[in-house]
Amino acid sequence: MNRLYKSIGISKQAFHKMLDKKLRIRSEQKQLLVMIYQIREDHPTMGIRDMYYKLRPQTMGRDRFEAFCKSEGLTVAKVKNWRRTTDSTGVVRFDNLLKSLTLTGINQAWQSDITYYEINSRFYYITFIEDSYSRRILGHSVSKRLTTEQTTLPALQKAIKLRVKENTMTTGIVFHSDGGGQYYDKAFLKLTQKEGFKNSMCEYPWENGKVERLNGVIKNNYLNHRQINSFEELQKEVDRTVLLYNQEKPHIELQRKSPNEFEKSYLCNGQQSFSL
């Protein structure tokens, strides 16, 4: 390999630095697509230039962002059909392991998603990780950027820390998400591999429905009813909302219990389960 690097006039370090940069760009592009589809659903007539100034992508300027949107057919103000037959971004995709999984207990599967929240004409990002069985929010993060270090990684670290503290952490958990770049970033995959997770991805957004609904509940039933005028206030309100949701929000699927009550009952009753 050293001969190859020498023959093309580049060092090994420089080559891998260039490769990492390209992977970061592709990762952000994939997550930007997910975010743009969300925005299109909420704001059908928003132009791509307005999206740029709200999203403020880290790896591309305005002109490049507009060219990217045009190449994806996103200049027309309508929701694009998610049923794409090809994926030319060169990104990693994992099989959807939830399709064949019958949930019978906690820590079988965790689901995650990144959504946006607008404050003073700027978008910020909220990442949630919930237990698919108990609906409990295990980890979350609020960020100014879409980088893995600010979104999925801290949320997952928080979820793992919580389960370890409760002495309920297990290996073999299915970690399910959409195809956003933050879910196959090197740092993120290093952590999931270390903890023995099985990575899983959906092809279409409705295949991650539980956490998609969670996003809507948190924003529409909680955050939108609060006075939030800064990033710091958003952080505090999300922390407060997660606490209220876990402790007090009853779910029909959980026998009218809150996620915390349901997990407590599940653990106290010898982990007797029912299929979801």
VONU-399890 format. One line per field, with one value per residue: residue number from 1; x, y, z of N, C-alpha, C in turn. Coordinates in nm, 3 decimals. Layout:
N
resi = NUM ...;
nX = X ...;
nY = Y ...;
nZ = Z ...;
caX = X ...;
caY = Y ...;
caZ = Z ...;
cX = X ...;
cY = Y ...;
cZ = Z ...;
This chain:
276
resi = 1 2 3 4 5 6 7 8 9 10 11 12 13 14 15 16 17 18 19 20 21 22 23 24 25 26 27 28 29 30 31 32 33 34 35 36 37 38 39 40 41 42 43 44 45 46 47 48 49 50 51 52 53 54 55 56 57 58 59 60 61 62 63 64 65 66 67 68 69 70 71 72 73 74 75 76 77 78 79 80 81 82 83 84 85 86 87 88 89 90 91 92 93 94 95 96 97 98 99 100 101 102 103 104 105 106 107 108 109 110 111 112 113 114 115 116 117 118 119 120 121 122 123 124 125 126 127 128 129 130 131 132 133 134 135 136 137 138 139 140 141 142 143 144 145 146 147 148 149 150 151 152 153 154 155 156 157 158 159 160 161 162 163 164 165 166 167 168 169 170 171 172 173 174 175 176 177 178 179 180 181 182 183 184 185 186 187 188 189 190 191 192 193 194 195 196 197 198 199 200 201 202 203 204 205 206 207 208 209 210 211 212 213 214 215 216 217 218 219 220 221 222 223 224 225 226 227 228 229 230 231 232 233 234 235 236 237 238 239 240 241 242 243 244 245 246 247 248 249 250 251 252 253 254 255 256 257 258 259 260 261 262 263 264 265 266 267 268 269 270 271 272 273 274 275 276;
nX = 0.082 0.197 0.362 0.170 0.051 0.271 0.308 0.094 0.148 0.084 0.057 -0.003 -0.141 -0.252 -0.418 -0.609 -0.717 -0.838 -1.024 -1.182 -1.294 -1.454 -1.635 -1.760 -1.889 -2.068 -2.216 -2.343 -2.492 -2.675 -2.818 -2.915 -3.096 -3.296 -3.378 -3.466 -3.688 -3.856 -3.893 -4.017 -4.260 -4.372 -4.349 -4.453 -4.408 -4.164 -3.865 -3.550 -3.332 -3.409 -3.424 -3.154 -3.044 -3.170 -3.101 -2.821 -2.591 -2.293 -2.094 -2.119 -2.155 -2.384 -2.439 -2.355 -2.524 -2.772 -2.730 -2.707 -2.966 -3.110 -3.009 -3.123 -3.383 -3.537 -3.628 -3.884 -4.176 -4.291 -4.365 -4.130 -4.146 -4.068 -3.999 -3.738 -3.555 -3.289 -2.974 -2.746 -2.554 -2.348 -2.345 -2.354 -2.577 -2.794 -2.965 -3.321 -3.399 -3.613 -3.842 -3.882 -3.894 -4.040 -4.153 -4.092 -3.991 -3.797 -3.506 -3.469 -3.494 -3.394 -3.499 -3.429 -3.421 -3.368 -3.485 -3.601 -3.613 -3.754 -3.634 -3.659 -3.623 -3.423 -3.296 -3.266 -3.150 -3.291 -3.232 -3.357 -3.364 -3.540 -3.676 -3.808 -4.002 -4.099 -4.145 -4.001 -3.801 -3.468 -3.229 -3.119 -3.045 -2.972 -2.891 -2.681 -2.573 -2.560 -2.379 -2.236 -2.111 -2.258 -2.519 -2.632 -2.433 -2.386 -2.648 -2.677 -2.471 -2.574 -2.804 -2.696 -2.549 -2.759 -2.897 -2.693 -2.652 -2.895 -2.863 -2.960 -2.862 -2.800 -2.647 -2.667 -2.879 -3.110 -3.048 -3.231 -3.287 -3.334 -3.189 -2.997 -2.681 -2.553 -2.596 -2.435 -2.185 -1.833 -1.748 -1.987 -2.061 -1.849 -1.902 -2.151 -2.072 -1.891 -2.062 -2.209 -2.437 -2.691 -2.703 -2.964 -3.169 -3.425 -3.591 -3.788 -3.949 -4.178 -4.125 -3.995 -4.172 -4.256 -4.072 -4.088 -4.348 -4.309 -4.145 -4.334 -4.519 -4.362 -4.289 -4.538 -4.721 -4.591 -4.340 -4.420 -4.602 -4.472 -4.276 -4.009 -3.711 -3.443 -3.144 -3.043 -3.268 -3.425 -3.281 -3.319 -3.599 -3.643 -3.514 -3.681 -3.925 -3.875 -3.849 -4.111 -4.259 -4.163 -4.227 -4.498 -4.669 -4.934 -4.984 -5.182 -5.099 -4.941 -5.094 -5.221 -5.025 -4.742 -4.424 -4.213 -4.355 -4.451 -4.215 -4.118 -4.319 -4.294 -4.036 -4.066 -4.252 -4.120 -4.033 -4.240 -4.402 -4.575 -4.665 -4.586;
nY = -0.120 0.121 0.170 0.219 0.457 0.621 0.615 0.762 1.002 1.089 1.098 0.835 0.923 1.163 1.065 0.912 1.113 1.268 1.080 1.046 1.298 1.305 1.105 1.222 1.434 1.293 1.166 1.383 1.481 1.272 1.282 1.540 1.513 1.359 1.548 1.757 1.643 1.626 1.900 1.980 1.850 1.988 2.252 2.314 2.503 2.621 2.763 2.641 2.803 2.941 2.720 2.656 2.867 2.824 2.562 2.563 2.395 2.215 2.123 2.230 2.515 2.784 2.784 2.529 2.376 2.439 2.334 2.067 2.014 2.053 1.845 1.633 1.664 1.842 2.100 2.164 2.255 2.027 1.717 1.474 1.150 0.887 0.638 0.539 0.375 0.338 0.406 0.635 0.749 0.616 0.530 0.359 0.093 -0.079 -0.391 -0.410 -0.503 -0.502 -0.582 -0.859 -0.901 -0.982 -0.803 -0.855 -0.764 -0.520 -0.352 -0.508 -0.383 -0.062 0.254 0.532 0.880 1.190 1.515 1.847 2.177 2.493 2.815 3.154 3.183 2.999 2.668 2.411 2.097 1.793 1.490 1.170 0.869 0.581 0.311 0.043 -0.125 -0.035 0.232 0.427 0.717 0.697 0.823 1.147 1.439 1.784 2.003 2.234 2.174 1.923 1.722 1.403 1.397 1.578 1.493 1.197 1.050 1.159 1.118 0.839 0.761 0.861 0.704 0.445 0.481 0.525 0.276 0.106 0.205 0.132 -0.133 -0.293 -0.324 -0.493 -0.717 -0.743 -0.581 -0.451 -0.179 0.058 0.276 0.559 0.615 0.808 0.983 1.006 0.772 0.579 0.670 0.659 0.690 0.651 0.388 0.253 0.268 0.132 -0.122 -0.186 -0.213 -0.428 -0.404 -0.459 -0.321 -0.160 -0.054 0.149 0.157 0.326 0.614 0.557 0.311 0.350 0.421 0.448 0.615 0.832 0.918 0.986 1.214 1.395 1.410 1.519 1.770 1.889 1.852 1.941 2.115 2.318 2.458 2.612 2.897 2.951 3.088 3.075 2.880 2.771 2.777 2.596 2.358 2.323 2.297 2.068 1.875 1.890 1.813 1.550 1.427 1.464 1.325 1.060 1.003 1.070 1.054 0.874 0.566 0.400 0.157 0.067 -0.025 0.194 0.304 0.511 0.534 0.494 0.382 0.153 0.011 -0.029 -0.190 -0.407 -0.503 -0.555 -0.756 -0.986 -0.969 -1.040 -1.056 -0.911 -0.942 -0.684;
nZ = 0.000 0.071 -0.146 -0.339 -0.242 -0.268 -0.543 -0.640 -0.543 -0.280 0.075 0.318 0.541 0.451 0.250 0.392 0.545 0.350 0.260 0.490 0.506 0.275 0.343 0.563 0.437 0.268 0.466 0.593 0.379 0.341 0.583 0.561 0.352 0.478 0.668 0.503 0.378 0.599 0.650 0.414 0.442 0.657 0.576 0.290 0.083 0.116 -0.003 -0.141 -0.084 0.144 0.312 0.328 0.482 0.720 0.789 0.773 0.679 0.757 0.587 0.335 0.120 0.027 -0.258 -0.331 -0.176 -0.291 -0.546 -0.478 -0.380 -0.617 -0.772 -0.644 -0.705 -0.556 -0.582 -0.648 -0.484 -0.319 -0.156 -0.204 -0.351 -0.137 -0.220 -0.342 -0.592 -0.617 -0.457 -0.470 -0.316 -0.196 0.066 0.387 0.451 0.665 0.720 0.776 1.080 1.248 1.125 1.142 1.412 1.717 1.981 2.319 2.553 2.743 2.613 2.390 2.147 2.037 1.920 1.705 1.610 1.434 1.464 1.374 1.526 1.526 1.602 1.617 1.335 1.283 1.260 1.500 1.638 1.750 1.901 1.962 2.153 2.202 2.395 2.226 2.324 2.579 2.528 2.651 2.676 2.641 2.585 2.480 2.282 2.226 1.972 1.785 1.546 1.282 1.324 1.404 1.652 1.796 1.788 1.746 1.885 2.157 2.251 2.240 2.414 2.652 2.678 2.708 2.944 3.125 3.123 3.213 3.470 3.581 3.582 3.377 3.128 2.825 2.584 2.225 2.151 1.921 1.727 1.584 1.308 1.080 0.751 0.796 0.796 1.045 1.173 1.072 1.096 1.163 1.435 1.571 1.496 1.603 1.875 1.893 1.810 2.009 2.228 2.153 1.991 1.740 1.438 1.263 0.993 0.841 0.524 0.439 0.586 0.744 0.846 1.075 1.264 1.539 1.677 1.511 1.562 1.825 1.800 1.697 1.909 2.118 2.011 1.924 2.136 2.358 2.340 2.157 2.301 2.476 2.579 2.402 2.332 2.280 2.220 2.456 2.621 2.483 2.524 2.803 2.813 2.661 2.819 3.045 2.930 2.846 3.094 3.198 3.003 3.029 3.295 3.337 3.110 2.994 2.809 2.573 2.466 2.667 2.873 2.983 3.138 3.230 3.056 3.249 3.466 3.346 3.285 3.545 3.653 3.483 3.548 3.822 3.825 3.758 3.498 3.328 3.020 2.738 2.395 2.158;
caX = 0.000 0.285 0.405 0.056 0.040 0.386 0.292 -0.004 0.200 0.013 0.092 -0.110 -0.217 -0.330 -0.520 -0.717 -0.779 -0.926 -1.134 -1.270 -1.367 -1.558 -1.736 -1.836 -1.978 -2.175 -2.301 -2.429 -2.587 -2.782 -2.903 -2.982 -3.213 -3.398 -3.428 -3.537 -3.819 -3.935 -3.927 -4.113 -4.390 -4.424 -4.346 -4.452 -4.369 -4.035 -3.763 -3.426 -3.241 -3.453 -3.383 -3.010 -3.014 -3.223 -3.026 -2.679 -2.510 -2.153 -1.998 -2.142 -2.202 -2.518 -2.450 -2.342 -2.648 -2.877 -2.702 -2.738 -3.113 -3.155 -2.972 -3.215 -3.520 -3.605 -3.657 -4.029 -4.232 -4.381 -4.294 -4.083 -4.175 -3.956 -3.968 -3.629 -3.511 -3.143 -2.909 -2.618 -2.469 -2.235 -2.347 -2.377 -2.716 -2.812 -3.095 -3.425 -3.414 -3.738 -3.951 -3.902 -3.874 -4.156 -4.106 -4.143 -3.927 -3.712 -3.369 -3.463 -3.474 -3.402 -3.520 -3.378 -3.446 -3.330 -3.583 -3.558 -3.702 -3.721 -3.637 -3.613 -3.585 -3.309 -3.325 -3.180 -3.175 -3.319 -3.216 -3.417 -3.350 -3.640 -3.691 -3.922 -4.102 -4.159 -4.163 -3.927 -3.690 -3.348 -3.123 -3.156 -2.950 -3.018 -2.767 -2.683 -2.523 -2.603 -2.267 -2.253 -2.063 -2.358 -2.653 -2.655 -2.334 -2.418 -2.776 -2.652 -2.391 -2.666 -2.892 -2.614 -2.519 -2.881 -2.924 -2.586 -2.683 -3.010 -2.821 -3.046 -2.798 -2.773 -2.588 -2.756 -2.990 -3.127 -3.055 -3.300 -3.291 -3.343 -3.059 -2.916 -2.538 -2.507 -2.617 -2.329 -2.058 -1.733 -1.750 -2.112 -2.054 -1.749 -1.969 -2.251 -2.000 -1.834 -2.169 -2.275 -2.565 -2.714 -2.752 -3.080 -3.215 -3.544 -3.579 -3.887 -3.963 -4.283 -4.072 -3.940 -4.290 -4.270 -3.995 -4.144 -4.462 -4.253 -4.105 -4.454 -4.575 -4.276 -4.296 -4.673 -4.793 -4.513 -4.252 -4.490 -4.685 -4.383 -4.206 -3.869 -3.652 -3.299 -3.096 -3.031 -3.404 -3.468 -3.217 -3.387 -3.735 -3.639 -3.484 -3.803 -4.027 -3.839 -3.883 -4.257 -4.305 -4.129 -4.287 -4.640 -4.748 -4.988 -4.993 -5.280 -5.026 -4.872 -5.197 -5.246 -4.915 -4.635 -4.309 -4.143 -4.442 -4.457 -4.088 -4.112 -4.410 -4.234 -3.923 -4.113 -4.331 -4.035 -4.018 -4.348 -4.417 -4.676 -4.612 -4.629;
caY = 0.000 0.239 0.194 0.278 0.597 0.692 0.626 0.866 1.127 1.132 1.018 0.753 1.008 1.258 0.989 0.878 1.239 1.303 0.983 1.078 1.420 1.268 1.029 1.318 1.507 1.202 1.144 1.500 1.487 1.175 1.333 1.659 1.466 1.323 1.671 1.834 1.582 1.669 2.040 1.985 1.808 2.093 2.380 2.269 2.605 2.682 2.751 2.577 2.903 2.961 2.601 2.663 2.959 2.766 2.441 2.598 2.273 2.240 2.080 2.289 2.652 2.806 2.740 2.384 2.323 2.452 2.237 1.936 2.000 2.038 1.711 1.539 1.694 1.902 2.242 2.179 2.258 1.915 1.607 1.377 1.011 0.824 0.505 0.547 0.240 0.332 0.494 0.663 0.826 0.535 0.522 0.228 0.065 -0.205 -0.455 -0.377 -0.618 -0.492 -0.646 -0.997 -0.906 -0.969 -0.743 -0.919 -0.709 -0.403 -0.373 -0.589 -0.290 0.082 0.328 0.669 0.971 1.330 1.608 1.986 2.268 2.627 2.928 3.280 3.158 2.909 2.532 2.334 1.956 1.712 1.347 1.086 0.723 0.524 0.166 0.011 -0.200 0.045 0.370 0.519 0.789 0.658 0.921 1.256 1.549 1.904 2.050 2.340 2.114 1.787 1.630 1.286 1.432 1.660 1.437 1.057 0.996 1.189 1.057 0.697 0.752 0.885 0.587 0.336 0.515 0.504 0.133 0.048 0.248 0.054 -0.273 -0.365 -0.322 -0.624 -0.717 -0.791 -0.489 -0.401 -0.033 0.086 0.418 0.583 0.602 0.928 0.958 0.998 0.637 0.488 0.737 0.570 0.699 0.592 0.243 0.201 0.253 0.025 -0.249 -0.209 -0.254 -0.547 -0.374 -0.500 -0.203 -0.184 0.069 0.140 0.214 0.433 0.674 0.496 0.191 0.394 0.496 0.478 0.733 0.944 0.967 1.050 1.349 1.477 1.431 1.611 1.905 1.945 1.845 1.999 2.228 2.427 2.529 2.682 3.014 2.912 3.195 3.058 2.742 2.728 2.750 2.471 2.248 2.306 2.251 1.929 1.796 1.888 1.739 1.408 1.383 1.456 1.219 0.929 0.981 1.100 1.038 0.737 0.511 0.293 0.032 0.030 -0.048 0.327 0.343 0.590 0.446 0.458 0.293 0.026 -0.061 -0.070 -0.304 -0.517 -0.556 -0.605 -0.878 -1.092 -0.949 -1.102 -0.969 -0.937 -0.902 -0.555;
caZ = 0.000 0.074 -0.284 -0.408 -0.200 -0.325 -0.688 -0.671 -0.489 -0.161 0.192 0.373 0.632 0.370 0.179 0.485 0.584 0.239 0.260 0.603 0.471 0.180 0.416 0.644 0.345 0.228 0.582 0.613 0.268 0.367 0.689 0.509 0.277 0.575 0.728 0.401 0.361 0.714 0.630 0.303 0.494 0.744 0.502 0.149 -0.014 0.151 -0.105 -0.097 -0.026 0.283 0.385 0.353 0.592 0.842 0.820 0.788 0.673 0.791 0.485 0.204 0.114 -0.028 -0.397 -0.335 -0.118 -0.392 -0.652 -0.421 -0.379 -0.755 -0.818 -0.579 -0.747 -0.442 -0.604 -0.658 -0.348 -0.289 -0.093 -0.301 -0.319 -0.068 -0.276 -0.438 -0.627 -0.608 -0.361 -0.535 -0.226 -0.153 0.210 0.448 0.486 0.736 0.701 0.873 1.168 1.323 1.050 1.186 1.556 1.805 2.105 2.440 2.672 2.724 2.563 2.268 2.037 2.060 1.796 1.714 1.498 1.452 1.411 1.388 1.597 1.478 1.696 1.556 1.195 1.273 1.301 1.589 1.616 1.868 1.876 2.065 2.150 2.291 2.399 2.140 2.400 2.686 2.479 2.738 2.614 2.714 2.561 2.390 2.272 2.157 1.912 1.685 1.423 1.251 1.333 1.490 1.786 1.865 1.776 1.783 1.977 2.297 2.288 2.266 2.536 2.764 2.690 2.762 3.084 3.203 3.138 3.297 3.606 3.626 3.576 3.282 2.997 2.768 2.451 2.121 2.129 1.784 1.724 1.459 1.272 0.937 0.685 0.815 0.807 1.183 1.223 1.025 1.115 1.224 1.581 1.619 1.478 1.698 2.004 1.885 1.803 2.143 2.319 2.102 1.926 1.602 1.368 1.176 0.928 0.758 0.390 0.431 0.719 0.825 0.909 1.203 1.303 1.682 1.715 1.433 1.640 1.944 1.760 1.686 2.043 2.194 1.954 1.915 2.263 2.467 2.311 2.089 2.398 2.568 2.527 2.382 2.251 2.263 2.220 2.596 2.669 2.419 2.597 2.932 2.793 2.616 2.939 3.126 2.858 2.853 3.229 3.206 2.914 3.086 3.426 3.352 2.989 2.981 2.674 2.559 2.442 2.791 2.974 3.042 3.228 3.171 3.028 3.373 3.543 3.274 3.306 3.686 3.667 3.406 3.623 3.952 3.803 3.705 3.354 3.250 2.904 2.635 2.264 2.105;
cX = 0.086 0.335 0.293 0.042 0.151 0.367 0.192 0.032 0.126 0.052 -0.029 -0.201 -0.308 -0.444 -0.639 -0.788 -0.879 -1.048 -1.233 -1.354 -1.481 -1.671 -1.822 -1.935 -2.096 -2.271 -2.396 -2.532 -2.705 -2.875 -2.977 -3.107 -3.328 -3.462 -3.509 -3.676 -3.912 -3.984 -4.032 -4.254 -4.453 -4.437 -4.341 -4.400 -4.234 -3.932 -3.633 -3.326 -3.279 -3.413 -3.234 -2.981 -3.072 -3.143 -2.878 -2.589 -2.362 -2.059 -2.023 -2.195 -2.336 -2.532 -2.443 -2.467 -2.761 -2.857 -2.736 -2.889 -3.168 -3.126 -3.063 -3.360 -3.602 -3.635 -3.806 -4.088 -4.337 -4.298 -4.256 -4.118 -4.052 -3.915 -3.861 -3.576 -3.360 -3.093 -2.767 -2.521 -2.349 -2.231 -2.374 -2.526 -2.723 -2.951 -3.192 -3.453 -3.544 -3.852 -3.983 -3.891 -4.006 -4.107 -4.173 -4.081 -3.843 -3.574 -3.358 -3.429 -3.485 -3.420 -3.479 -3.412 -3.397 -3.438 -3.532 -3.659 -3.658 -3.737 -3.581 -3.552 -3.458 -3.348 -3.219 -3.227 -3.191 -3.311 -3.275 -3.380 -3.451 -3.637 -3.818 -4.035 -4.175 -4.191 -4.086 -3.814 -3.566 -3.235 -3.172 -3.044 -3.016 -2.893 -2.789 -2.642 -2.573 -2.490 -2.298 -2.217 -2.164 -2.497 -2.662 -2.558 -2.364 -2.551 -2.757 -2.570 -2.478 -2.756 -2.817 -2.586 -2.639 -2.906 -2.817 -2.613 -2.797 -2.982 -2.913 -2.984 -2.768 -2.704 -2.692 -2.877 -2.992 -3.140 -3.107 -3.310 -3.327 -3.204 -2.970 -2.770 -2.486 -2.521 -2.521 -2.193 -1.962 -1.739 -1.874 -2.107 -1.953 -1.813 -2.073 -2.184 -1.942 -1.939 -2.246 -2.411 -2.570 -2.777 -2.861 -3.125 -3.342 -3.516 -3.671 -3.913 -4.070 -4.239 -3.998 -4.048 -4.299 -4.196 -4.036 -4.263 -4.415 -4.211 -4.225 -4.515 -4.493 -4.289 -4.436 -4.747 -4.720 -4.441 -4.325 -4.581 -4.601 -4.320 -4.057 -3.806 -3.502 -3.264 -3.089 -3.169 -3.458 -3.408 -3.290 -3.527 -3.740 -3.609 -3.610 -3.910 -4.000 -3.876 -4.034 -4.312 -4.281 -4.206 -4.439 -4.726 -4.800 -4.998 -5.096 -5.208 -4.955 -4.970 -5.225 -5.141 -4.820 -4.519 -4.234 -4.225 -4.445 -4.330 -4.076 -4.199 -4.352 -4.122 -3.968 -4.190 -4.250 -4.022 -4.118 -4.385 -4.543 -4.623 -4.672 -4.624;
cY = 0.126 0.274 0.262 0.426 0.680 0.715 0.734 0.999 1.180 1.042 0.939 0.837 1.104 1.188 0.959 1.003 1.283 1.210 1.013 1.201 1.389 1.192 1.121 1.394 1.420 1.176 1.261 1.511 1.392 1.226 1.459 1.620 1.431 1.448 1.753 1.776 1.619 1.812 2.055 1.947 1.919 2.227 2.350 2.372 2.669 2.657 2.694 2.678 2.933 2.841 2.609 2.749 2.911 2.644 2.467 2.474 2.302 2.215 2.139 2.431 2.660 2.749 2.588 2.316 2.327 2.353 2.095 1.912 1.980 1.898 1.604 1.566 1.762 2.050 2.268 2.165 2.150 1.804 1.504 1.236 0.946 0.692 0.516 0.407 0.225 0.430 0.518 0.735 0.747 0.515 0.379 0.212 -0.072 -0.261 -0.410 -0.501 -0.616 -0.566 -0.785 -1.013 -0.888 -0.919 -0.807 -0.863 -0.588 -0.445 -0.479 -0.500 -0.147 0.148 0.473 0.749 1.110 1.416 1.751 2.065 2.409 2.732 3.050 3.257 3.074 2.772 2.480 2.188 1.880 1.565 1.269 0.941 0.668 0.372 0.131 -0.058 -0.112 0.188 0.472 0.586 0.763 0.760 1.028 1.359 1.663 1.972 2.162 2.286 1.973 1.685 1.515 1.319 1.513 1.599 1.294 1.005 1.031 1.128 0.909 0.677 0.769 0.765 0.469 0.358 0.491 0.356 0.063 0.082 0.167 -0.096 -0.355 -0.372 -0.463 -0.609 -0.767 -0.703 -0.447 -0.249 0.007 0.236 0.432 0.574 0.722 0.897 0.943 0.857 0.535 0.557 0.646 0.570 0.634 0.439 0.179 0.176 0.141 -0.113 -0.286 -0.264 -0.376 -0.524 -0.437 -0.381 -0.241 -0.052 0.044 0.201 0.333 0.486 0.609 0.364 0.224 0.473 0.535 0.605 0.855 1.003 1.038 1.193 1.442 1.509 1.534 1.753 1.965 1.949 1.912 2.127 2.346 2.507 2.609 2.802 2.980 3.011 3.182 2.910 2.688 2.697 2.621 2.351 2.218 2.249 2.107 1.837 1.780 1.801 1.588 1.351 1.366 1.340 1.082 0.901 0.988 1.072 0.895 0.696 0.399 0.159 -0.019 0.013 0.080 0.368 0.436 0.495 0.402 0.358 0.154 -0.055 -0.111 -0.192 -0.428 -0.584 -0.617 -0.736 -0.989 -1.089 -1.029 -1.005 -1.003 -0.882 -0.768 -0.557;
cZ = 0.000 -0.066 -0.364 -0.372 -0.265 -0.475 -0.727 -0.607 -0.369 -0.044 0.240 0.462 0.555 0.298 0.270 0.536 0.477 0.235 0.371 0.574 0.375 0.248 0.502 0.557 0.303 0.344 0.603 0.501 0.292 0.476 0.646 0.429 0.370 0.633 0.629 0.378 0.477 0.695 0.521 0.352 0.577 0.672 0.352 0.051 0.017 0.041 -0.051 -0.039 0.118 0.368 0.422 0.475 0.725 0.887 0.848 0.786 0.687 0.675 0.347 0.215 0.045 -0.169 -0.408 -0.279 -0.220 -0.506 -0.606 -0.421 -0.520 -0.808 -0.760 -0.616 -0.640 -0.460 -0.617 -0.519 -0.328 -0.227 -0.198 -0.256 -0.257 -0.132 -0.385 -0.465 -0.619 -0.505 -0.411 -0.444 -0.176 -0.002 0.256 0.473 0.551 0.708 0.810 0.958 1.248 1.256 1.103 1.338 1.630 1.940 2.226 2.567 2.638 2.675 2.454 2.149 2.087 1.924 1.814 1.589 1.536 1.390 1.432 1.470 1.564 1.587 1.625 1.418 1.180 1.325 1.397 1.582 1.747 1.827 1.992 2.042 2.249 2.285 2.324 2.216 2.502 2.646 2.563 2.660 2.699 2.701 2.467 2.386 2.196 2.102 1.811 1.548 1.405 1.263 1.428 1.634 1.865 1.865 1.830 1.889 2.123 2.342 2.321 2.393 2.660 2.787 2.753 2.910 3.174 3.228 3.225 3.443 3.665 3.628 3.487 3.143 2.951 2.633 2.351 2.096 1.982 1.791 1.586 1.433 1.125 0.877 0.698 0.843 0.948 1.241 1.162 1.027 1.191 1.376 1.640 1.610 1.572 1.833 2.000 1.880 1.940 2.239 2.270 2.042 1.787 1.529 1.268 1.118 0.848 0.621 0.373 0.571 0.805 0.889 1.038 1.276 1.449 1.720 1.632 1.507 1.766 1.914 1.757 1.821 2.121 2.142 1.966 2.048 2.378 2.424 2.248 2.181 2.498 2.500 2.521 2.285 2.229 2.266 2.363 2.656 2.609 2.491 2.728 2.914 2.743 2.734 3.025 3.061 2.862 2.989 3.245 3.123 2.976 3.215 3.428 3.229 2.978 2.835 2.673 2.546 2.567 2.906 3.054 3.144 3.153 3.141 3.155 3.456 3.478 3.296 3.450 3.710 3.599 3.486 3.756 3.939 3.739 3.556 3.273 3.138 2.825 2.505 2.220 1.955;
